Amino acid sequence: MHLLERAHALLDKAAELPPLRALRRRRAEAAFAHNTDANLFRGIYPSFEAAQASAPRTRPLGYDNADAAGMYLERIKRIYPSDYPVIFWLQKLFAQGCNTVFDLGGHIGIGYYGYQRYLDYPTKLRWTVSDVPAVMARGMEIARERDPAARLSFNGDFAGAGGVDVLLALGVLQYLPDTLAQRLAALAQGGAQLPRHIILNLTPLHVLDNGGQDYFTLQSIGTAFCPYRIAAYAPFLEGLTRLGYQIVDRWQNPDKHCHIAFEPEHSLDVYHGFYLRRG
C-alpha cells in the first residue's frame, strides 16, 4: 500500500509538470467545447461579461433556445432530496394563507408540477414562473395539457414579483447578470411592495478570503454555455438583510457540487438554501 501511495503521488506530480499540464488543459478544453451530456465548469472570471466572452462558439449562450427549453422534463414527475426544505416551508406558508408565488427561473414550471404531489395547493393559488422566452413558450405549451386548473402562468418581467406572498429562486441566481438584492432594490424603488417571504435553494456561495467579491465561471450544460456566478456568502445575505429580510432558516445541499477544472480552491462541495421573511 505504501508503494502504491508513493506511485500515485509521483503520477500526480508528473501531471503538474508544464508539458503534461498544458496537454491536460487542451484535452479538457476540447471536452468542454464539445460536451453534450455532462455538467462541466471551466475558468475563473471577474464578471458575467468576461465569462460569457470566453465561451466557445460550438454552442449557444444561455437557456433561451429550444434545446435548453426541452431540458428537465423528467423533473415535473419527481423531486430530489434538495427539494424537501422548499416543500417544508411552502407547506407552512400555504397553511398560513399565502397563495401567490413568483418562481424566478422556474423553467417550464418544474417546481409547480413536481411539488403538487406532496402539497395541498390553496384553492386560490396563483403560481407565476419567470424565465427566458424560449423556456416560457415551452412551459405554456405544456401547461395547456397539464394544468387544467390554470393556476400556472408565465411572466418574464421581474416586476411581476411585486406584492406576491412568496418569491422562489431555486437554482437560478447563479445565472443572472445582476444580484437578487439589486433586483429587489429596483423593485422597491419603483414603488412595488417586496415579497414578504423568500425561499432560496441550490445557491452556490463561497467563503474565500477575497474581500467578499463574487466570481464567475463558465458552465457547459450540454446544450449551451452559461456564465455562472458564485457569490460571497456573507455579502450575499447582507444584501437581503439590508432590504429588511430576516434569515429564518438555512440549509445545505450536499448533493450539489461545482467542480471547476484545474481550480480546486474555487470549486464547491455544497450549495445553500435559505428561508427569509420580511416584516
ChimeraX commands (.cxc) that place a marker at each C-alpha (Angstrom):
marker #1 position 0.00,0.00,0.00 radius 0.5
marker #1 position 2.84,2.35,0.83 radius 0.5
marker #1 position 4.41,1.76,-2.59 radius 0.5
marker #1 position 1.06,2.30,-4.28 radius 0.5
marker #1 position 0.58,5.62,-2.48 radius 0.5
marker #1 position 4.06,6.73,-3.49 radius 0.5
marker #1 position 3.34,5.77,-7.11 radius 0.5
marker #1 position 0.14,7.82,-7.07 radius 0.5
marker #1 position 1.98,10.79,-5.58 radius 0.5
marker #1 position 4.64,10.60,-8.29 radius 0.5
marker #1 position 1.99,10.44,-11.01 radius 0.5
marker #1 position 0.20,13.44,-9.51 radius 0.5
marker #1 position 3.43,15.43,-9.52 radius 0.5
marker #1 position 4.20,14.39,-13.09 radius 0.5
marker #1 position 0.76,15.53,-14.21 radius 0.5
marker #1 position 1.57,19.01,-12.90 radius 0.5
marker #1 position 4.73,19.35,-14.97 radius 0.5
marker #1 position 4.28,22.12,-17.57 radius 0.5
marker #1 position 4.13,19.89,-20.70 radius 0.5
marker #1 position 1.63,17.46,-19.21 radius 0.5
marker #1 position -0.41,20.18,-17.54 radius 0.5
marker #1 position -0.72,22.01,-20.86 radius 0.5
marker #1 position -1.82,18.76,-22.55 radius 0.5
marker #1 position -4.42,18.14,-19.85 radius 0.5
marker #1 position -5.78,21.64,-20.26 radius 0.5
marker #1 position -6.05,21.27,-24.06 radius 0.5
marker #1 position -7.90,18.00,-23.68 radius 0.5
marker #1 position -10.19,19.46,-21.03 radius 0.5
marker #1 position -10.97,22.46,-23.23 radius 0.5
marker #1 position -11.82,20.22,-26.18 radius 0.5
marker #1 position -14.09,18.09,-24.00 radius 0.5
marker #1 position -15.75,21.24,-22.64 radius 0.5
marker #1 position -16.31,22.77,-26.07 radius 0.5
marker #1 position -17.98,19.65,-27.46 radius 0.5
marker #1 position -19.78,18.40,-24.34 radius 0.5
marker #1 position -23.32,17.16,-24.90 radius 0.5
marker #1 position -24.36,15.34,-21.74 radius 0.5
marker #1 position -22.29,16.40,-18.71 radius 0.5
marker #1 position -22.37,19.33,-16.30 radius 0.5
marker #1 position -18.94,20.95,-16.70 radius 0.5
marker #1 position -17.27,24.13,-15.46 radius 0.5
marker #1 position -14.09,25.87,-16.51 radius 0.5
marker #1 position -12.27,29.12,-15.81 radius 0.5
marker #1 position -12.47,31.87,-13.18 radius 0.5
marker #1 position -13.59,35.34,-14.34 radius 0.5
marker #1 position -14.19,38.68,-12.63 radius 0.5
marker #1 position -17.52,39.39,-14.31 radius 0.5
marker #1 position -20.52,37.89,-16.08 radius 0.5
marker #1 position -19.42,39.53,-19.32 radius 0.5
marker #1 position -15.88,38.14,-19.12 radius 0.5
marker #1 position -17.17,34.61,-18.56 radius 0.5
marker #1 position -19.58,34.98,-21.44 radius 0.5
marker #1 position -16.87,36.28,-23.78 radius 0.5
marker #1 position -14.75,33.20,-23.07 radius 0.5
marker #1 position -17.37,30.74,-24.32 radius 0.5
marker #1 position -16.50,28.51,-27.29 radius 0.5
marker #1 position -18.52,29.05,-30.46 radius 0.5
marker #1 position -19.70,25.43,-30.54 radius 0.5
marker #1 position -22.93,26.01,-28.58 radius 0.5
marker #1 position -25.35,28.91,-27.99 radius 0.5
marker #1 position -25.26,31.04,-24.86 radius 0.5
marker #1 position -27.80,30.61,-22.09 radius 0.5
marker #1 position -31.17,28.89,-21.85 radius 0.5
marker #1 position -33.06,30.97,-24.41 radius 0.5
marker #1 position -33.12,28.29,-27.11 radius 0.5
marker #1 position -35.23,25.25,-27.98 radius 0.5
marker #1 position -32.72,22.63,-26.80 radius 0.5
marker #1 position -32.34,24.19,-23.34 radius 0.5
marker #1 position -36.11,24.67,-23.11 radius 0.5
marker #1 position -36.51,20.92,-23.57 radius 0.5
marker #1 position -34.36,20.06,-20.57 radius 0.5
marker #1 position -35.60,18.88,-17.16 radius 0.5
marker #1 position -38.88,17.40,-18.39 radius 0.5
marker #1 position -38.37,14.46,-16.03 radius 0.5
marker #1 position -38.42,16.84,-13.06 radius 0.5
marker #1 position -42.12,17.58,-13.42 radius 0.5
marker #1 position -42.75,13.99,-12.31 radius 0.5
marker #1 position -40.25,13.67,-9.45 radius 0.5
marker #1 position -38.42,15.56,-6.75 radius 0.5
marker #1 position -34.93,15.28,-5.29 radius 0.5
marker #1 position -33.58,15.37,-1.72 radius 0.5
marker #1 position -32.66,19.04,-2.15 radius 0.5
marker #1 position -36.36,19.85,-2.75 radius 0.5
marker #1 position -37.55,18.84,0.71 radius 0.5
marker #1 position -36.61,22.06,2.58 radius 0.5
marker #1 position -38.52,24.04,-0.06 radius 0.5
marker #1 position -41.57,21.79,0.29 radius 0.5
marker #1 position -41.37,22.09,4.09 radius 0.5
marker #1 position -41.54,25.88,4.05 radius 0.5
marker #1 position -44.08,26.12,1.25 radius 0.5
marker #1 position -46.38,23.82,3.22 radius 0.5
marker #1 position -46.17,26.15,6.23 radius 0.5
marker #1 position -46.69,29.28,4.14 radius 0.5
marker #1 position -49.70,27.87,2.29 radius 0.5
marker #1 position -51.20,26.89,5.66 radius 0.5
marker #1 position -50.75,30.50,6.81 radius 0.5
marker #1 position -52.78,31.78,3.87 radius 0.5
marker #1 position -50.12,32.54,1.25 radius 0.5
marker #1 position -51.45,31.88,-2.24 radius 0.5
marker #1 position -49.31,33.85,-4.72 radius 0.5
marker #1 position -45.90,32.57,-5.80 radius 0.5
marker #1 position -43.37,34.16,-8.16 radius 0.5
marker #1 position -40.98,31.43,-9.29 radius 0.5
marker #1 position -37.89,33.14,-10.69 radius 0.5
marker #1 position -36.10,30.82,-13.10 radius 0.5
marker #1 position -38.79,28.17,-12.65 radius 0.5
marker #1 position -38.18,26.87,-16.19 radius 0.5
marker #1 position -41.32,25.16,-17.56 radius 0.5
marker #1 position -42.90,25.00,-14.10 radius 0.5
marker #1 position -40.93,22.09,-12.73 radius 0.5
marker #1 position -41.50,23.17,-9.11 radius 0.5
marker #1 position -45.21,23.73,-9.64 radius 0.5
marker #1 position -45.72,20.29,-11.14 radius 0.5
marker #1 position -43.22,18.41,-9.01 radius 0.5
marker #1 position -44.42,19.73,-5.65 radius 0.5
marker #1 position -48.16,19.33,-6.17 radius 0.5
marker #1 position -47.94,15.62,-5.40 radius 0.5
marker #1 position -46.64,16.46,-1.91 radius 0.5
marker #1 position -48.51,19.67,-1.06 radius 0.5
marker #1 position -52.14,20.69,-0.75 radius 0.5
marker #1 position -52.19,23.70,-3.05 radius 0.5
marker #1 position -54.52,26.53,-1.97 radius 0.5
marker #1 position -57.73,26.82,-3.95 radius 0.5
marker #1 position -56.79,30.37,-4.97 radius 0.5
marker #1 position -53.14,29.57,-5.77 radius 0.5
marker #1 position -51.54,31.68,-8.49 radius 0.5
marker #1 position -48.07,30.42,-9.38 radius 0.5
marker #1 position -46.11,32.60,-11.84 radius 0.5
marker #1 position -42.93,31.35,-13.49 radius 0.5
marker #1 position -40.42,33.90,-14.80 radius 0.5
marker #1 position -37.80,32.69,-17.24 radius 0.5
marker #1 position -36.34,33.36,-20.68 radius 0.5
marker #1 position -38.73,33.47,-23.68 radius 0.5
marker #1 position -37.92,30.08,-25.24 radius 0.5
marker #1 position -38.36,28.30,-21.92 radius 0.5
marker #1 position -41.62,30.09,-21.10 radius 0.5
marker #1 position -43.01,29.31,-24.56 radius 0.5
marker #1 position -42.37,25.62,-23.96 radius 0.5
marker #1 position -43.86,25.94,-20.48 radius 0.5
marker #1 position -47.07,27.45,-21.84 radius 0.5
marker #1 position -47.41,24.57,-24.31 radius 0.5
marker #1 position -47.07,22.03,-21.50 radius 0.5
marker #1 position -49.44,23.97,-19.23 radius 0.5
marker #1 position -52.24,23.71,-21.79 radius 0.5
marker #1 position -52.14,19.95,-21.29 radius 0.5
marker #1 position -51.03,19.55,-17.67 radius 0.5
marker #1 position -52.62,22.48,-15.83 radius 0.5
marker #1 position -56.39,22.33,-16.40 radius 0.5
marker #1 position -56.97,24.46,-13.30 radius 0.5
marker #1 position -54.95,27.26,-14.96 radius 0.5
marker #1 position -53.11,28.12,-11.74 radius 0.5
marker #1 position -49.77,28.39,-13.55 radius 0.5
marker #1 position -48.82,31.43,-15.62 radius 0.5
marker #1 position -45.64,32.88,-17.14 radius 0.5
marker #1 position -44.20,36.39,-16.95 radius 0.5
marker #1 position -40.67,37.36,-18.00 radius 0.5
marker #1 position -40.79,40.70,-16.15 radius 0.5
marker #1 position -39.41,40.66,-12.59 radius 0.5
marker #1 position -41.84,43.47,-11.79 radius 0.5
marker #1 position -44.39,40.67,-11.50 radius 0.5
marker #1 position -42.76,39.74,-8.19 radius 0.5
marker #1 position -44.09,42.92,-6.63 radius 0.5
marker #1 position -46.67,42.24,-3.94 radius 0.5
marker #1 position -46.57,38.43,-4.10 radius 0.5
marker #1 position -46.59,36.32,-0.97 radius 0.5
marker #1 position -43.64,34.07,-1.84 radius 0.5
marker #1 position -40.63,34.56,-4.08 radius 0.5
marker #1 position -38.89,31.34,-5.10 radius 0.5
marker #1 position -35.38,31.27,-6.56 radius 0.5
marker #1 position -34.34,27.63,-6.87 radius 0.5
marker #1 position -31.03,27.21,-8.65 radius 0.5
marker #1 position -31.35,30.37,-10.73 radius 0.5
marker #1 position -29.40,33.19,-9.04 radius 0.5
marker #1 position -26.08,31.93,-10.42 radius 0.5
marker #1 position -27.28,32.59,-13.97 radius 0.5
marker #1 position -28.26,36.23,-13.51 radius 0.5
marker #1 position -26.04,39.16,-14.58 radius 0.5
marker #1 position -27.28,41.10,-11.54 radius 0.5
marker #1 position -27.92,40.01,-7.96 radius 0.5
marker #1 position -31.21,39.26,-6.26 radius 0.5
marker #1 position -30.65,42.16,-3.85 radius 0.5
marker #1 position -30.22,44.51,-6.81 radius 0.5
marker #1 position -33.43,43.29,-8.41 radius 0.5
marker #1 position -35.40,43.63,-5.22 radius 0.5
marker #1 position -33.99,47.11,-4.55 radius 0.5
marker #1 position -35.04,48.23,-8.04 radius 0.5
marker #1 position -38.49,46.78,-7.41 radius 0.5
marker #1 position -38.82,48.78,-4.19 radius 0.5
marker #1 position -37.52,51.95,-5.82 radius 0.5
marker #1 position -40.25,51.57,-8.43 radius 0.5
marker #1 position -42.86,51.69,-5.68 radius 0.5
marker #1 position -43.70,47.99,-5.58 radius 0.5
marker #1 position -44.23,46.06,-2.39 radius 0.5
marker #1 position -41.49,43.49,-1.83 radius 0.5
marker #1 position -42.40,39.81,-1.42 radius 0.5
marker #1 position -42.85,39.02,2.26 radius 0.5
marker #1 position -41.29,35.55,2.00 radius 0.5
marker #1 position -38.28,34.36,0.02 radius 0.5
marker #1 position -37.22,30.74,-0.39 radius 0.5
marker #1 position -33.80,30.21,-1.98 radius 0.5
marker #1 position -32.27,26.85,-2.85 radius 0.5
marker #1 position -29.38,25.37,-4.82 radius 0.5
marker #1 position -27.38,28.58,-4.47 radius 0.5
marker #1 position -23.58,28.44,-4.96 radius 0.5
marker #1 position -21.79,30.54,-2.35 radius 0.5
marker #1 position -18.12,30.79,-1.41 radius 0.5
marker #1 position -16.26,31.73,1.77 radius 0.5
marker #1 position -12.88,32.55,0.23 radius 0.5
marker #1 position -10.84,35.34,1.76 radius 0.5
marker #1 position -11.08,37.56,-1.34 radius 0.5
marker #1 position -12.59,40.71,0.10 radius 0.5
marker #1 position -16.16,39.47,-0.26 radius 0.5
marker #1 position -16.11,39.50,-4.06 radius 0.5
marker #1 position -18.26,37.31,-6.26 radius 0.5
marker #1 position -16.51,35.42,-9.01 radius 0.5
marker #1 position -17.74,33.75,-12.18 radius 0.5
marker #1 position -17.04,30.56,-14.05 radius 0.5
marker #1 position -18.39,29.21,-17.34 radius 0.5
marker #1 position -20.75,26.24,-17.32 radius 0.5
marker #1 position -21.48,23.78,-20.11 radius 0.5
marker #1 position -24.97,22.31,-19.71 radius 0.5
marker #1 position -24.55,20.22,-22.85 radius 0.5
marker #1 position -26.90,22.31,-24.98 radius 0.5
marker #1 position -25.36,25.72,-24.23 radius 0.5
marker #1 position -22.74,27.67,-22.29 radius 0.5
marker #1 position -23.75,29.81,-19.31 radius 0.5
marker #1 position -21.84,32.42,-17.28 radius 0.5
marker #1 position -22.18,31.24,-13.69 radius 0.5
marker #1 position -21.94,33.44,-10.59 radius 0.5
marker #1 position -20.51,32.15,-7.31 radius 0.5
marker #1 position -21.42,34.76,-4.73 radius 0.5
marker #1 position -19.61,35.57,-1.49 radius 0.5
marker #1 position -21.64,34.07,1.36 radius 0.5
marker #1 position -21.78,36.94,3.86 radius 0.5
marker #1 position -22.25,39.85,1.40 radius 0.5
marker #1 position -24.96,37.86,-0.40 radius 0.5
marker #1 position -27.03,37.63,2.77 radius 0.5
marker #1 position -26.21,41.18,3.87 radius 0.5
marker #1 position -27.68,42.46,0.61 radius 0.5
marker #1 position -31.01,40.89,1.54 radius 0.5
marker #1 position -31.00,41.79,5.23 radius 0.5
marker #1 position -30.41,45.45,4.28 radius 0.5
marker #1 position -33.76,45.28,2.50 radius 0.5
marker #1 position -35.46,44.26,5.72 radius 0.5
marker #1 position -35.37,40.48,5.40 radius 0.5
marker #1 position -34.61,38.22,8.34 radius 0.5
marker #1 position -32.98,34.82,7.90 radius 0.5
marker #1 position -35.40,32.32,9.45 radius 0.5
marker #1 position -33.75,29.11,8.26 radius 0.5
marker #1 position -30.73,27.97,6.30 radius 0.5
marker #1 position -29.56,24.60,4.99 radius 0.5
marker #1 position -27.02,23.00,2.72 radius 0.5
marker #1 position -27.46,20.93,-0.44 radius 0.5
marker #1 position -24.74,18.28,-0.01 radius 0.5
marker #1 position -25.83,16.51,-3.20 radius 0.5
marker #1 position -24.92,19.55,-5.30 radius 0.5
marker #1 position -21.30,20.28,-6.30 radius 0.5
marker #1 position -19.39,22.64,-8.57 radius 0.5
marker #1 position -16.07,21.19,-9.72 radius 0.5
marker #1 position -14.19,23.77,-11.79 radius 0.5
marker #1 position -11.44,22.17,-13.84 radius 0.5
marker #1 position -7.95,23.00,-12.50 radius 0.5
marker #1 position -9.46,25.32,-9.86 radius 0.5
marker #1 position -9.84,23.32,-6.63 radius 0.5
marker #1 position -9.82,26.44,-4.41 radius 0.5
marker #1 position -12.74,27.90,-6.34 radius 0.5
marker #1 position -14.72,24.66,-6.54 radius 0.5
marker #1 position -17.64,23.97,-4.18 radius 0.5
marker #1 position -18.60,20.84,-2.25 radius 0.5
marker #1 position -22.08,22.04,-1.25 radius 0.5
marker #1 position -24.72,24.58,-2.27 radius 0.5
marker #1 position -27.03,26.52,0.04 radius 0.5
marker #1 position -30.66,27.27,0.75 radius 0.5
marker #1 position -32.46,29.87,2.87 radius 0.5
marker #1 position -35.88,30.93,4.01 radius 0.5
marker #1 position -36.15,34.69,4.63 radius 0.5
marker #1 position -39.07,36.74,5.90 radius 0.5
marker #1 position -39.71,40.47,5.78 radius 0.5
marker #1 position -41.77,42.41,8.31 radius 0.5
marker link #1:1,2 radius 0.2
marker link #1:2,3 radius 0.2
marker link #1:3,4 radius 0.2
marker link #1:4,5 radius 0.2
marker link #1:5,6 radius 0.2
marker link #1:6,7 radius 0.2
marker link #1:7,8 radius 0.2
marker link #1:8,9 radius 0.2
marker link #1:9,10 radius 0.2
marker link #1:10,11 radius 0.2
marker link #1:11,12 radius 0.2
marker link #1:12,13 radius 0.2
marker link #1:13,14 radius 0.2
marker link #1:14,15 radius 0.2
marker link #1:15,16 radius 0.2
marker link #1:16,17 radius 0.2
marker link #1:17,18 radius 0.2
marker link #1:18,19 radius 0.2
marker link #1:19,20 radius 0.2
marker link #1:20,21 radius 0.2
marker link #1:21,22 radius 0.2
marker link #1:22,23 radius 0.2
marker link #1:23,24 radius 0.2
marker link #1:24,25 radius 0.2
marker link #1:25,26 radius 0.2
marker link #1:26,27 radius 0.2
marker link #1:27,28 radius 0.2
marker link #1:28,29 radius 0.2
marker link #1:29,30 radius 0.2
marker link #1:30,31 radius 0.2
marker link #1:31,32 radius 0.2
marker link #1:32,33 radius 0.2
marker link #1:33,34 radius 0.2
marker link #1:34,35 radius 0.2
marker link #1:35,36 radius 0.2
marker link #1:36,37 radius 0.2
marker link #1:37,38 radius 0.2
marker link #1:38,39 radius 0.2
marker link #1:39,40 radius 0.2
marker link #1:40,41 radius 0.2
marker link #1:41,42 radius 0.2
marker link #1:42,43 radius 0.2
marker link #1:43,44 radius 0.2
marker link #1:44,45 radius 0.2
marker link #1:45,46 radius 0.2
marker link #1:46,47 radius 0.2
marker link #1:47,48 radius 0.2
marker link #1:48,49 radius 0.2
marker link #1:49,50 radius 0.2
marker link #1:50,51 radius 0.2
marker link #1:51,52 radius 0.2
marker link #1:52,53 radius 0.2
marker link #1:53,54 radius 0.2
marker link #1:54,55 radius 0.2
marker link #1:55,56 radius 0.2
marker link #1:56,57 radius 0.2
marker link #1:57,58 radius 0.2
marker link #1:58,59 radius 0.2
marker link #1:59,60 radius 0.2
marker link #1:60,61 radius 0.2
marker link #1:61,62 radius 0.2
marker link #1:62,63 radius 0.2
marker link #1:63,64 radius 0.2
marker link #1:64,65 radius 0.2
marker link #1:65,66 radius 0.2
marker link #1:66,67 radius 0.2
marker link #1:67,68 radius 0.2
marker link #1:68,69 radius 0.2
marker link #1:69,70 radius 0.2
marker link #1:70,71 radius 0.2
marker link #1:71,72 radius 0.2
marker link #1:72,73 radius 0.2
marker link #1:73,74 radius 0.2
marker link #1:74,75 radius 0.2
marker link #1:75,76 radius 0.2
marker link #1:76,77 radius 0.2
marker link #1:77,78 radius 0.2
marker link #1:78,79 radius 0.2
marker link #1:79,80 radius 0.2
marker link #1:80,81 radius 0.2
marker link #1:81,82 radius 0.2
marker link #1:82,83 radius 0.2
marker link #1:83,84 radius 0.2
marker link #1:84,85 radius 0.2
marker link #1:85,86 radius 0.2
marker link #1:86,87 radius 0.2
marker link #1:87,88 radius 0.2
marker link #1:88,89 radius 0.2
marker link #1:89,90 radius 0.2
marker link #1:90,91 radius 0.2
marker link #1:91,92 radius 0.2
marker link #1:92,93 radius 0.2
marker link #1:93,94 radius 0.2
marker link #1:94,95 radius 0.2
marker link #1:95,96 radius 0.2
marker link #1:96,97 radius 0.2
marker link #1:97,98 radius 0.2
marker link #1:98,99 radius 0.2
marker link #1:99,100 radius 0.2
marker link #1:100,101 radius 0.2
marker link #1:101,102 radius 0.2
marker link #1:102,103 radius 0.2
marker link #1:103,104 radius 0.2
marker link #1:104,105 radius 0.2
marker link #1:105,106 radius 0.2
marker link #1:106,107 radius 0.2
marker link #1:107,108 radius 0.2
marker link #1:108,109 radius 0.2
marker link #1:109,110 radius 0.2
marker link #1:110,111 radius 0.2
marker link #1:111,112 radius 0.2
marker link #1:112,113 radius 0.2
marker link #1:113,114 radius 0.2
marker link #1:114,115 radius 0.2
marker link #1:115,116 radius 0.2
marker link #1:116,117 radius 0.2
marker link #1:117,118 radius 0.2
marker link #1:118,119 radius 0.2
marker link #1:119,120 radius 0.2
marker link #1:120,121 radius 0.2
marker link #1:121,122 radius 0.2
marker link #1:122,123 radius 0.2
marker link #1:123,124 radius 0.2
marker link #1:124,125 radius 0.2
marker link #1:125,126 radius 0.2
marker link #1:126,127 radius 0.2
marker link #1:127,128 radius 0.2
marker link #1:128,129 radius 0.2
marker link #1:129,130 radius 0.2
marker link #1:130,131 radius 0.2
marker link #1:131,132 radius 0.2
marker link #1:132,133 radius 0.2
marker link #1:133,134 radius 0.2
marker link #1:134,135 radius 0.2
marker link #1:135,136 radius 0.2
marker link #1:136,137 radius 0.2
marker link #1:137,138 radius 0.2
marker link #1:138,139 radius 0.2
marker link #1:139,140 radius 0.2
marker link #1:140,141 radius 0.2
marker link #1:141,142 radius 0.2
marker link #1:142,143 radius 0.2
marker link #1:143,144 radius 0.2
marker link #1:144,145 radius 0.2
marker link #1:145,146 radius 0.2
marker link #1:146,147 radius 0.2
marker link #1:147,148 radius 0.2
marker link #1:148,149 radius 0.2
marker link #1:149,150 radius 0.2
marker link #1:150,151 radius 0.2
marker link #1:151,152 radius 0.2
marker link #1:152,153 radius 0.2
marker link #1:153,154 radius 0.2
marker link #1:154,155 radius 0.2
marker link #1:155,156 radius 0.2
marker link #1:156,157 radius 0.2
marker link #1:157,158 radius 0.2
marker link #1:158,159 radius 0.2
marker link #1:159,160 radius 0.2
marker link #1:160,161 radius 0.2
marker link #1:161,162 radius 0.2
marker link #1:162,163 radius 0.2
marker link #1:163,164 radius 0.2
marker link #1:164,165 radius 0.2
marker link #1:165,166 radius 0.2
marker link #1:166,167 radius 0.2
marker link #1:167,168 radius 0.2
marker link #1:168,169 radius 0.2
marker link #1:169,170 radius 0.2
marker link #1:170,171 radius 0.2
marker link #1:171,172 radius 0.2
marker link #1:172,173 radius 0.2
marker link #1:173,174 radius 0.2
marker link #1:174,175 radius 0.2
marker link #1:175,176 radius 0.2
marker link #1:176,177 radius 0.2
marker link #1:177,178 radius 0.2
marker link #1:178,179 radius 0.2
marker link #1:179,180 radius 0.2
marker link #1:180,181 radius 0.2
marker link #1:181,182 radius 0.2
marker link #1:182,183 radius 0.2
marker link #1:183,184 radius 0.2
marker link #1:184,185 radius 0.2
marker link #1:185,186 radius 0.2
marker link #1:186,187 radius 0.2
marker link #1:187,188 radius 0.2
marker link #1:188,189 radius 0.2
marker link #1:189,190 radius 0.2
marker link #1:190,191 radius 0.2
marker link #1:191,192 radius 0.2
marker link #1:192,193 radius 0.2
marker link #1:193,194 radius 0.2
marker link #1:194,195 radius 0.2
marker link #1:195,196 radius 0.2
marker link #1:196,197 radius 0.2
marker link #1:197,198 radius 0.2
marker link #1:198,199 radius 0.2
marker link #1:199,200 radius 0.2
marker link #1:200,201 radius 0.2
marker link #1:201,202 radius 0.2
marker link #1:202,203 radius 0.2
marker link #1:203,204 radius 0.2
marker link #1:204,205 radius 0.2
marker link #1:205,206 radius 0.2
marker link #1:206,207 radius 0.2
marker link #1:207,208 radius 0.2
marker link #1:208,209 radius 0.2
marker link #1:209,210 radius 0.2
marker link #1:210,211 radius 0.2
marker link #1:211,212 radius 0.2
marker link #1:212,213 radius 0.2
marker link #1:213,214 radius 0.2
marker link #1:214,215 radius 0.2
marker link #1:215,216 radius 0.2
marker link #1:216,217 radius 0.2
marker link #1:217,218 radius 0.2
marker link #1:218,219 radius 0.2
marker link #1:219,220 radius 0.2
marker link #1:220,221 radius 0.2
marker link #1:221,222 radius 0.2
marker link #1:222,223 radius 0.2
marker link #1:223,224 radius 0.2
marker link #1:224,225 radius 0.2
marker link #1:225,226 radius 0.2
marker link #1:226,227 radius 0.2
marker link #1:227,228 radius 0.2
marker link #1:228,229 radius 0.2
marker link #1:229,230 radius 0.2
marker link #1:230,231 radius 0.2
marker link #1:231,232 radius 0.2
marker link #1:232,233 radius 0.2
marker link #1:233,234 radius 0.2
marker link #1:234,235 radius 0.2
marker link #1:235,236 radius 0.2
marker link #1:236,237 radius 0.2
marker link #1:237,238 radius 0.2
marker link #1:238,239 radius 0.2
marker link #1:239,240 radius 0.2
marker link #1:240,241 radius 0.2
marker link #1:241,242 radius 0.2
marker link #1:242,243 radius 0.2
marker link #1:243,244 radius 0.2
marker link #1:244,245 radius 0.2
marker link #1:245,246 radius 0.2
marker link #1:246,247 radius 0.2
marker link #1:247,248 radius 0.2
marker link #1:248,249 radius 0.2
marker link #1:249,250 radius 0.2
marker link #1:250,251 radius 0.2
marker link #1:251,252 radius 0.2
marker link #1:252,253 radius 0.2
marker link #1:253,254 radius 0.2
marker link #1:254,255 radius 0.2
marker link #1:255,256 radius 0.2
marker link #1:256,257 radius 0.2
marker link #1:257,258 radius 0.2
marker link #1:258,259 radius 0.2
marker link #1:259,260 radius 0.2
marker link #1:260,261 radius 0.2
marker link #1:261,262 radius 0.2
marker link #1:262,263 radius 0.2
marker link #1:263,264 radius 0.2
marker link #1:264,265 radius 0.2
marker link #1:265,266 radius 0.2
marker link #1:266,267 radius 0.2
marker link #1:267,268 radius 0.2
marker link #1:268,269 radius 0.2
marker link #1:269,270 radius 0.2
marker link #1:270,271 radius 0.2
marker link #1:271,272 radius 0.2
marker link #1:272,273 radius 0.2
marker link #1:273,274 radius 0.2
marker link #1:274,275 radius 0.2
marker link #1:275,276 radius 0.2
marker link #1:276,277 radius 0.2
marker link #1:277,278 radius 0.2
marker link #1:278,279 radius 0.2
view
